[in-house]
Amino acid sequence: MKRKCLMVFLCLALLAGLCSAAPSPQTGLKALFGLGESETLLNRRDVITPGQSSGDWAAIGFALTGQAEDYGGYLADLEAAVTQRYAQAGRLDQNRATEWHRIALTVLALGGDPTAFGRDPQGNPINLVADGTYNYVNADLGLQGINGYLYALLVLDAGDYQTPADSRYTRQDILQAILDSQNPDGGFGLQAGSSDADITAMALQALAPYREGQARQAVENALAYLASVQNPDGGFSSGGQPACESAAQVIIALAALGLDPETALPGGSVVQAMLAYRQPDGSFAHSLDGEGNLTATEQAGLALAAVQRQGSIYDFTQYTPPVPAKTGPEPVAWIALGGGLACAAVVIALLLRRRHRRAA
């Protein structure tokens, strides 16, 4: 009898763990838009727009974590948006190179080809990689600051794209521009001489593939800078205030470098510090006393995906894109829940059968 009771306890504990597990950031994103956990977000054009920052980062987060979403529909609408923007202006943006970079990464995450995505006014395939990196179509890849170089390098390495001999910017040009932007304290910032944890973390994400070569010292100095500005709780600040997004970017950087975000820095776990911003619905707040925030939730979702992947979230060289799905909750969760219910049912049936025999 004791053995049977133990079995019942274990099964019920399993069910309790499944039911009480904290909602994922992806569930939190849906909650921010007023959607339930079993509803899909990427097909909702009333709340999310392909080609916009909020929509694209959400799509990347969903894809990296294998959520059941309408990836095919989002990809098709994103391609139509790219074609339309080229038809109107001949490019995605007049100043921001990161428009090409974000969309190219989204296309890769969803299983598309960013080197032939949409059509220009002449009917030719649009090469988002070329137009946004080595043959940047605007005046200066670094016009918006270091971000233009950081994400250009991330895109080139995301698909291991080569820069042609006659390109405006070689991979070495872009890498050197990043290295030249490092401040004496080891950090990086949007402006020279002003280091910031977020930008330093983004720089580390871009430099990660070069950490054993040309960028070795730069990476070591940047990690030392992050260790020097880490908050007592293990998190990081932006503008002098603790912020979820700052912790998230550092987690993504550490994972890209092959380091454990729980133990890599002397100030403690960056993951646990970021989880302090999580809300009951699965969303994340920007500040510790705030409410669910779209940007914070998207970046926290990417950070947790980086922890799960134990590597760079921007490495799509050996990546299997998610299978499109229209509706329904995550299959894995339902399978686990069904298994738990079946376990409990079997044990209860055995107990009732034994009790019936004794009564007879």
Salt bridges, closest charged atoms under 4 A:
ASP46 OD2 - ARG44 NH2 2.82
ASP56 OD2 - ARG102 NE 2.96
GLU69 OE2 - LYS30 NZ 3.90
ASP77 OD2 - ARG45 NE 2.75
ASP93 OD2 - ARG96 NH2 3.07
GLU99 OE1 - ARG85 NH2 2.75
GLU99 OE2 - ARG96 NH2 3.91
GLU99 OE2 - ARG102 NH1 2.81
ASP157 OD1 - ARG171 NE 3.15
GLU212 OE1 - ARG216 NH2 3.02
GLU245 OE1 - HIS286 ND1 2.81
